[in-house]
Amino acid sequence: MTDWIPAGEALARLGLKPQSLYAYVSRGLLTARADPLDSRRSLYRAREVEALAARRRRSRRPSEVAAGAMTWGEPVLSSAITTVQDGRPWYRGRDVLVLSETETLESVARLLRGGDGVTLKRSDRPAPPEGGPPLARAFLALASRAAASPPALGQPLLALSAEAAVLLDIFADALVAETTPGPIHLRLAKAWRLGPGLVPGGPGADLVRRTLVLLADHELNPSAFAARVAASTGASLAASALAGLAALSGPRHGGAPAALSLFRSEALGRGVADAVSARLAGDRSLPGFGHPLYPDGDPRAQALLARFPVPEDLMRLAAQVRATTGLTPNVDFALVALCDHLKAPEGSAFSLFAAARCAGWLAHALEQIQDGGLIRPRARYTGPVPEPDTA
């Protein structure tokens, strides 16, 4: 099978009309590109066409459609915030890789929220929790704000947007354990003692800034969905962000950099070839490599890894994984490599991820509140057959 096929062949395999084919491309379910031999024609990625055809051949009972949508399936709700198109992410129609060249987390957070929101005076921010690791402080800061905040339902949008801006600052304060002025990337750089990176144009701080922008949101990821579920009940923005943080704390989401660090240790201990082979033989994942939304490679990782020298042991691991499986580094790999390069303290990869993604949680919560609907799916019951009491 060739990598790219013409429209006629794609239509035949899918049994669609041309307008339906174009609709699948616009929804991000199929990738199209111009035919290099005739720019007036389009080619379609063959493996995506075949995967879509296989889904269409399966039973289309509502229960099966819903079940498939829960794991990298078709879109389940509407959002104007983020999409993945043409193999790269976009924030409200803006190319994220382009935004990462100049923007800060704060400016991108405003974009994700729709352009509204002003930050209150610094004196209005409470002192961050003291002691404990960054994750514990972040939980405490959001929980304290949530306990004191009224429900979001019915509040004016501008007031909610202003609250979202303050919450992002509070969250960053908790991660660095101090309330300081300046953009979030500079506050993280100062807390991590990145040296030359402390100046606005310094290399360390600029790498942190780029990372925050690239990771601010990623469509309907688990933590964004958790934030939306909480927001759909009318809960406060702080409570919605707290739900997002709870989801991010799991090993299959925000814990991915830690999983890669373990994989890295295995490679250092037994050699990269044996470490990769052992994981594949044991049907274990290769954390830090591959992404379902980016079959040609994670552009966020590529944008970061091109900016600094990657540690040699990670380069060897990446080369072995690619030679064995064809998978390339994803953004979790880039996070670990970056924090190693910056000599940032332990846990910094998670702090970077969380600080960035908080912007997305708040944007999704705001959008869900404006939507007004309650997210309440039904469960497909698989337990014992109910036996009514006839006595």
SULFEN-V76675 format. One record per run of one state. SS is the DSSP state (H for helix, E for strand, - for the rest). FROM is the first residue (numbers start at 0). LEN is the number of residues. Records with the same first field share a line. If there is no record, write none. Layout:
SS=FROM-LEN / FROM-LEN
This chain:
-=0-3 / 14-3 / 26-5 / 35-2 / 57-4 / 69-12 / 85-2 / 91-2 / 102-2 / 113-8 / 124-9 / 148-8 / 176-7 / 191-3 / 198-4 / 215-6 / 232-4 / 248-7 / 270-1 / 281-7 / 289-9 / 305-6 / 325-3 / 329-1 / 342-5 / 371-20
E=3-3 / 31-4 / 37-8 / 81-4 / 87-4 / 93-2 / 288-1 / 328-1
H=6-8 / 17-9 / 45-12 / 61-8 / 95-7 / 104-9 / 121-3 / 133-15 / 156-20 / 183-8 / 194-4 / 202-13 / 221-11 / 236-12 / 255-15 / 271-10 / 298-7 / 311-14 / 330-12 / 347-24
